[in-house]
Amino acid sequence: MGTMGIYTDILRPILFKFPPEQSHKIGQLILSSRQLWRLLGPMLSLQDPLLRTRLSTIDLPNPVGLAAGYDKNCDTLESLANIGFGYITGGTIVSKPRDGNPQPRILRVPTSEGMINSLGFPSDGLARVMDKVSSHNRLNVPLLLSISGISTEEIVECYITQDVCSAIELNISSPNTQGIRIFQNPGILKELLQTLQPIKTKPLLIKLPPFFGRIQTEDTYRIIDVCLDHGLDGFTVANTWPIENAGLAVGRGGLSGKPLFMHMLDMVKSIRNYVGNNVAINACGGISSGEDAVKALIAGANTVQLYTGFIYQGPRLIANINKYILDYMTERGIPSIESIALDANN
């Protein structure tokens, strides 16, 4: 039985007997053994020069990243970095400790390999998370940190995290947190970016909301225009889908996982056509196989990000995706990750 089978056939059924948040805590506990994952890392990860690529100015060993939200408080960065990701996104980090929304606030949708969450940024707060980041030994892959807040002052306070990471991903699109969507107003976003510009020393990416229909598409493009005017380095496309569900204490949350995949591809393609090739795009939403990842790269993404697929498929998923990408490139004589879209469109 392979590593994937051990997880999907043995570990996942056990973990899924517990409520989702409890399962996550058990997973974090397993990942807290840094020595174990240092030993397992070489068996789990796939290294090949052909997989090397770039996210803005950052060199990556491969294009498969961990999405924000899995390691909110940066407790297990080192272990996650050892299992084959090309980069890790820690957070989302907010300035002050917060409990988030009441429970229940995560639901599984196993029939479609989806999840619905209404977490609302539970966080240990900036000071404690910064301590945790500094407690990790030098990571063997780049670290991105996701930050957010409900005011310019809170986001500026969290921007100090750029001192300990390779890039910042600014989350203005969580459907589960009151107040942060104020930054989807182009005027308010412009003021924020003008404030950040003089202190920016690392690449800055914005995590965009999903968009449906003409009006939402136009609203998103206005956000993108403001970002491009202020020299932003890229976009993560996209956050979870807002959805009503009576099983959550607050009655609504954000859907993630496989149901998002086809629409995510359309959004990536649309945004790449709009922005050209000078900014990075991370494809985030429903990727759970190598074929999914290649489709996202063909659509114009520079990297892909996993979260829900990682929960359903386990640690071996990263190497399986990278192997599929590598085989795809080798069979077609494609010389680089960046050339995948070019090759497909010729």
ABEGO torsion letter per residue (X at the ends): XBAAAAAAAAAAAAAAABBAAAAAAAAAAAAABAAAAAAAAAAABBBBAAABBBBEABBBABABBBBBGABAAGAAAAAAAAAGBABBBBOBBBABBBAEBBOBABBBBAAAGBBBBAAGGBBAEAAAAAAAAAABBBBABBBBBBBBEABAAAAAAAAAAAAABABBBBBAABAABBGAAAAABAAAAAAAAAAAAAABABBBBBBBBBBBEAAAAAAAAAAAAAAAAAGBAEBBOBBBBBBBBAABAAGBBBBBEAAAAAAAAAAAAAAAAAAEAABBBBBBGGBABAAAAAAAAAAGBABBBBAAAAAAAEAAAAAAAAAAAAAAAAAAGBABAAAAAAAAAX
